[in-house]
């Protein structure tokens, strides 16, 4: 478990800064740094795609039962975005091996 620092999360999500309303970007940073998180680094054949399958689609409304977001996620992107509220994402998974390497380096691991 660790508490993410704002500077780290801002680097992690810098690709969103120009795409989002500044209020929403700040809200995402504030949410992700509001408490401790569990960090796991998984490796193996097709690790990224396998973990993403376990997590389910980002929008819990589209995530099948048996996935982390499908069983435990509550926020719907279609509601949060227009209201400038960050989706309270229950789990994060890297989108590619390259992204995973960048994110692991940002964590200092």
C-alpha positions in Angstrom: 0.0 0.0 0.0 1.2 3.5 -0.7 -0.1 7.1 -0.8 0.4 8.5 -4.3 1.9 12.0 -4.5 0.2 14.7 -6.6 3.4 15.2 -8.6 3.4 11.5 -9.5 -0.2 11.4 -10.5 0.1 14.6 -12.6 3.0 12.9 -14.5 1.0 9.7 -14.8 -2.0 11.4 -16.3 -0.3 14.2 -18.2 -1.7 13.0 -21.4 -5.2 13.9 -20.1 -4.3 17.5 -19.0 -4.9 19.1 -22.4 -8.0 16.9 -23.1 -9.9 17.6 -20.0 -11.5 20.6 -18.3 -8.9 21.9 -15.7 -11.5 21.4 -13.0 -12.0 17.8 -13.9 -8.2 17.2 -14.2 -7.7 18.6 -10.7 -10.6 16.5 -9.4 -9.0 13.3 -10.8 -5.7 14.2 -9.2 -7.4 15.0 -5.9 -9.3 11.7 -6.0 -6.3 9.5 -6.8 -4.3 11.1 -4.0 -7.1 11.1 -1.4 -6.0 7.8 0.3 -3.8 4.8 0.1 -3.8 2.5 -2.9 -2.6 -1.1 -3.4 0.0 -1.4 -6.1 0.7 -4.6 -7.9 3.1 -5.3 -10.7 2.2 -8.4 -12.6 4.3 -10.1 -15.3 4.0 -13.0 -17.6 2.9 -13.9 -21.0 0.3 -11.5 -22.2 0.2 -9.9 -18.8 -1.3 -6.6 -19.9 -4.2 -8.1 -21.8 -4.9 -10.7 -19.2 -5.0 -8.1 -16.4 -7.2 -5.8 -18.4 -9.6 -8.8 -19.0 -9.7 -9.4 -15.2 -10.4 -5.7 -14.6 -13.1 -5.3 -17.2 -13.9 -2.2 -19.3 -13.4 1.2 -17.5 -17.1 1.9 -17.4 -18.6 -0.5 -14.8 -22.0 -0.3 -16.6 -20.3 -2.1 -19.5 -18.2 -4.5 -17.4 -19.4 -8.1 -17.1 -20.0 -9.7 -13.8 -16.9 -11.6 -12.6 -14.6 -8.7 -13.5 -13.3 -6.3 -10.8 -15.2 -3.3 -12.3 -18.3 -5.4 -13.0 -18.6 -6.7 -9.5 -17.3 -3.7 -7.5 -17.3 -0.5 -9.7 -20.1 2.0 -9.3 -19.4 5.1 -11.3 -20.5 5.5 -14.9 -18.3 7.6 -17.3 -21.4 8.9 -19.1 -22.6 10.5 -15.9 -19.2 11.6 -14.4 -17.7 13.3 -17.4 -20.5 15.8 -18.2 -20.6 16.7 -14.5 -16.9 17.4 -14.3 -16.5 14.6 -11.7 -13.8 12.0 -11.9 -14.9 8.5 -12.3 -14.1 6.8 -9.0 -12.1 4.1 -10.7 -11.7 1.0 -8.5 -8.7 -0.4 -10.4 -6.1 0.8 -12.9 -4.3 -1.4 -15.5 -1.7 -0.3 -18.0 -2.9 -0.3 -21.6 0.3 -1.6 -23.2 3.7 -3.1 -22.1 5.3 0.3 -22.9 2.8 2.1 -20.7 3.4 -0.4 -17.9 7.2 0.2 -18.1 6.6 4.0 -17.9 4.2 3.7 -15.0 6.4 1.4 -13.1 9.4 3.8 -13.5 7.2 6.7 -12.3 6.5 4.6 -9.1 10.2 4.2 -8.6 10.0 0.4 -8.8 
